[in-house]
Amino acid sequence: MFKINSFLEENNLINDLKRYKSKLAYSFMIGLIIGSLPFIYKIKESFRVQKLIQEQIKRQNHNKEKICKGYNSDYEKFSSLGFPKTAIEKFDICMKEK
């Protein structure tokens, strides 16, 4: 009697697995998606922070360029005197200093 019940339970389990294969697959995929949400959120935040850092660096370079090419700078002085190569050299030095 015990062997028959054991066999019926195993057979019933196999039949249930065959019958509900698609539901098991969907449940597995939903579990994967829910489990990966924190990882996806962390990656999204990381990209956002990197983008903000790049924008900040771009603004700093733009401000440096304004200062180095601004009024009363060495670049402006040499450029107005007609020395473009020297003006570019002075501009490069200024950009590296600040």
Secondary structure in CASP SS format (residue, H / E / C, confidence):
PFRMAT SS
TARGET T0000
AUTHOR 0000-0000-0000
METHOD secondary structure of the structure
MODEL  1
M C 1.00
F H 1.00
K H 1.00
I H 1.00
N H 1.00
S H 1.00
F H 1.00
L H 1.00
E H 1.00
E H 1.00
N H 1.00
N H 1.00
L H 1.00
I H 1.00
N H 1.00
D H 1.00
L H 1.00
K H 1.00
R H 1.00
Y C 1.00
K H 1.00
S H 1.00
K H 1.00
L H 1.00
A H 1.00
Y H 1.00
S H 1.00
F H 1.00
M H 1.00
I H 1.00
G H 1.00
L H 1.00
I H 1.00
I H 1.00
G H 1.00
S H 1.00
L H 1.00
P H 1.00
F H 1.00
I H 1.00
Y H 1.00
K H 1.00
I H 1.00
K H 1.00
E H 1.00
S H 1.00
F H 1.00
R H 1.00
V H 1.00
Q H 1.00
K H 1.00
L H 1.00
I H 1.00
Q H 1.00
E H 1.00
Q H 1.00
I H 1.00
K H 1.00
R H 1.00
Q H 1.00
N H 1.00
H H 1.00
N H 1.00
K H 1.00
E H 1.00
K H 1.00
I H 1.00
C H 1.00
K H 1.00
G C 1.00
Y C 1.00
N C 1.00
S C 1.00
D H 1.00
Y H 1.00
E H 1.00
K H 1.00
F H 1.00
S H 1.00
S H 1.00
L H 1.00
G C 1.00
F C 1.00
P H 1.00
K H 1.00
T H 1.00
A H 1.00
I H 1.00
E H 1.00
K H 1.00
F H 1.00
D H 1.00
I H 1.00
C H 1.00
M H 1.00
K H 1.00
E H 1.00
K C 1.00
END
